[in-house]
């Protein structure tokens, strides 16, 4: 993950797949994405994955 200060960066500093506003730098996360091995010949459709329970991998904490 690359955290980007929007007030102190150039357009070439941004990575579309791995860029994130620096105010979220405290968050831990995993991002997964698949890219075609070659340019698609048709328009790609969204794909939705159902992961099921994340209970054993994640903890929900309410900040007040």
C-alpha positions as CSV (number, residue, x, y, z in Angstrom):
1,X,0.0,0.0,0.0
2,X,1.3,3.4,-0.8
3,X,-0.1,6.3,1.2
4,X,-0.2,9.6,-0.7
5,X,-0.3,13.2,0.7
6,X,-2.8,14.8,-1.7
7,X,-1.2,18.2,-1.1
8,X,2.4,17.1,-1.8
9,X,2.4,14.7,-4.7
10,X,2.5,14.7,-8.5
11,X,0.1,12.8,-10.7
12,X,2.9,10.3,-11.5
13,X,3.3,9.5,-7.8
14,X,-0.2,7.8,-7.8
15,X,-0.6,4.1,-8.2
16,X,-4.3,3.4,-9.1
17,X,-4.3,0.0,-7.5
18,X,-2.4,0.7,-4.4
19,X,-2.9,4.4,-3.6
20,X,-4.7,5.5,-0.5
21,X,-5.2,8.9,1.2
22,X,-2.6,9.3,4.0
23,X,-5.3,10.0,6.6
24,X,-6.0,6.2,6.5
25,X,-2.4,5.2,7.1
26,X,-3.2,3.8,10.6
27,X,-5.5,1.2,9.1
28,X,-4.3,-2.4,8.5
29,X,-5.8,-4.0,5.4
30,X,-5.3,-6.5,2.6
31,X,-6.2,-5.7,-1.0
32,X,-6.5,-8.4,-3.6
33,X,-7.0,-7.8,-7.3
34,X,-6.6,-9.8,-10.5
35,X,-5.4,-8.3,-13.7
36,X,-5.9,-9.9,-17.1
37,X,-2.7,-11.3,-18.6
38,X,-3.5,-9.5,-21.9
39,X,-5.7,-6.7,-22.9
40,X,-9.4,-7.8,-22.9
41,X,-11.2,-7.8,-26.3
42,X,-14.6,-7.2,-24.6
43,X,-15.7,-4.9,-21.7
44,X,-15.0,-6.6,-18.4
45,X,-17.9,-7.0,-16.0
46,X,-17.7,-6.6,-12.2
47,X,-17.1,-9.7,-10.2
48,X,-18.4,-10.1,-6.7
49,X,-16.9,-12.6,-4.3
50,X,-18.6,-13.8,-1.1
51,X,-16.0,-14.5,1.5
52,X,-18.2,-15.7,4.4
53,X,-17.4,-15.1,8.0
54,X,-14.2,-13.2,8.8
55,X,-14.6,-13.8,12.5
56,X,-11.4,-15.8,12.9
57,X,-9.4,-13.2,10.9
58,X,-10.7,-9.9,12.0
59,X,-11.8,-8.0,15.1
60,X,-14.5,-5.2,15.2
61,X,-13.6,-2.3,17.4
62,X,-16.0,0.6,18.0
63,X,-14.1,3.9,18.5
64,X,-16.1,6.6,20.4
